[in-house]
Amino acid sequence: MKVRIPTPLYAYTKNRSVVDAEGATLDELTRDLDRRYPGLRFRIVDEQERIRPHIKIFVNTEQADDLKVGVTQKDDVMIIQSFSGG
């Protein structure tokens, strides 16, 4: 399926804004992304296997709150990274 990547993470995807990935859940999908683009998953998922607070993942138009959310090849997955700081 196609996964939209936020600009701050382009360095991991060789400057690609849309990449391919496979998986039946967001957990599997992020693991496949990391296999294809090493280091990417750590920027999305923390050490407790949760989506990082500054990352939002949308499956179609619904925000996913956890990595157990199912996905299919027809879904549109978008990863959004918020900016923080002062």
C-alpha positions in Angstrom: 0.0 0.0 0.0 1.0 3.6 -0.4 2.2 5.4 2.8 2.6 9.2 2.9 5.7 10.3 4.8 6.1 13.7 6.5 8.8 16.0 5.2 11.0 15.8 8.3 11.4 12.0 7.7 12.3 12.2 4.0 16.0 11.6 4.9 15.0 8.0 5.8 13.0 7.4 2.5 15.6 8.9 0.1 13.5 12.1 -0.2 10.3 10.2 -1.2 7.0 11.6 0.1 5.1 8.4 -0.8 6.5 4.9 -0.3 5.2 1.4 -0.5 4.8 -0.9 2.5 3.0 -4.1 3.4 1.2 -5.4 6.5 -2.1 -6.3 8.0 -1.8 -3.9 11.0 0.0 -0.6 11.6 2.6 -2.6 13.6 3.4 -4.8 10.7 3.4 -1.8 8.3 5.9 0.2 10.4 8.1 -2.9 10.7 8.0 -3.3 6.9 8.8 0.4 6.5 11.8 -0.1 8.9 13.0 -3.1 6.8 12.9 -1.0 3.7 14.0 2.3 5.3 16.2 1.5 8.4 15.7 3.8 11.3 12.3 5.0 10.2 10.2 3.0 12.7 12.1 4.4 15.7 11.0 7.9 14.6 7.4 6.8 14.6 7.1 4.2 17.4 8.6 4.6 20.9 10.4 2.0 23.1 7.0 1.0 24.6 5.6 0.1 21.2 3.3 3.1 21.1 2.9 5.8 18.4 5.1 8.7 19.5 3.2 11.7 20.9 4.3 14.0 18.1 3.3 11.5 15.4 -0.2 11.1 14.1 -1.1 8.2 11.8 -4.3 8.3 9.7 -5.8 5.3 7.9 -8.0 6.9 5.3 -9.6 9.8 7.2 -9.5 8.2 10.7 -6.7 8.8 13.2 -5.2 5.6 14.5 -4.5 5.6 18.2 -2.6 2.3 18.3 -0.5 0.0 16.2 -3.1 -2.8 16.4 -5.3 -1.0 13.9 -5.8 -3.1 10.8 -5.0 -1.9 7.3 -5.5 -3.3 3.8 -3.9 -2.7 0.4 -6.7 -0.3 -0.5 -6.2 2.0 2.5 -4.5 5.4 2.3 -2.0 5.7 5.2 -0.7 9.1 6.1 2.0 9.8 8.8 2.0 13.3 10.1 4.7 14.8 12.4 3.9 17.8 14.5 6.5 20.4 15.3 7.3 21.3 18.9 9.6 23.7 20.6 9.5 27.2 21.9 
